[in-house]
Amino acid sequence: MDKQNSEIQPNQDKFFDLLKKTYEKGNFDKEITVERLLEDLKIDIRKVFTI
């Protein structure tokens, strides 16, 4: 059980970092759309979490 928690934590950290990056991009780039933010987030998630 402890091993499972140790595997989940780094993934959560990476995921939250991606969310933070997307949030900041949305705050600073006033021309970007929600659809574009979501597409970029999906791409980033695939890059980080693919084996």
VEXBAGU-527002 format. One record per residue (C-alpha): x, y, z; residue in one letter. Coordinates in pm, 1 decimal, always signed. Layout:
{{X,Y,Z},'A'}
...
//
This chain:
{{+0.0,+0.0,+0.0},'M'}
{{+283.7,+239.1,+79.2},'D'}
{{+441.7,+172.5,-260.4},'K'}
{{+119.2,+272.3,-433.7},'Q'}
{{+111.4,+606.9,-251.1},'N'}
{{+472.5,+676.8,-342.6},'S'}
{{+392.4,+615.5,-711.6},'E'}
{{+86.5,+838.9,-707.8},'I'}
{{+251.2,+1142.9,-546.4},'Q'}
{{+497.0,+1224.4,-831.2},'P'}
{{+215.6,+1189.6,-1083.4},'N'}
{{-2.8,+1427.8,-883.1},'Q'}
{{+282.3,+1676.6,-861.5},'D'}
{{+335.7,+1665.8,-1237.3},'K'}
{{-37.1,+1699.5,-1302.0},'F'}
{{-72.5,+1997.7,-1068.3},'F'}
{{+229.4,+2161.8,-1233.5},'D'}
{{+59.7,+2124.2,-1572.1},'L'}
{{-262.5,+2271.9,-1435.7},'L'}
{{-71.8,+2564.8,-1286.8},'K'}
{{+106.3,+2626.7,-1617.7},'K'}
{{-225.9,+2623.0,-1803.4},'T'}
{{-386.2,+2855.6,-1547.6},'Y'}
{{-100.3,+3103.4,-1575.7},'E'}
{{-113.2,+3090.3,-1954.9},'K'}
{{-484.9,+3172.2,-1940.4},'G'}
{{-425.3,+3464.8,-1704.6},'N'}
{{-142.9,+3624.0,-1902.3},'F'}
{{-257.8,+3559.1,-2258.5},'D'}
{{-586.4,+3746.1,-2292.3},'K'}
{{-628.1,+3638.2,-2658.3},'E'}
{{-630.2,+3262.7,-2585.6},'I'}
{{-958.1,+3072.2,-2579.7},'T'}
{{-1073.6,+2809.0,-2334.0},'V'}
{{-1078.2,+2553.8,-2614.2},'E'}
{{-714.1,+2626.3,-2696.2},'R'}
{{-614.5,+2603.7,-2328.5},'L'}
{{-782.3,+2264.3,-2299.2},'L'}
{{-617.1,+2136.9,-2617.0},'E'}
{{-275.3,+2249.9,-2493.0},'D'}
{{-340.4,+2085.6,-2155.8},'L'}
{{-438.0,+1757.7,-2322.9},'K'}
{{-119.9,+1763.7,-2530.8},'I'}
{{+96.1,+1834.6,-2225.1},'D'}
{{-70.2,+1554.8,-2027.5},'I'}
{{-8.8,+1307.8,-2308.9},'R'}
{{+356.2,+1410.8,-2329.3},'K'}
{{+417.1,+1376.3,-1955.9},'V'}
{{+216.2,+1062.3,-1880.1},'F'}
{{+285.5,+842.8,-2180.9},'T'}
{{+520.0,+553.7,-2133.7},'I'}
//
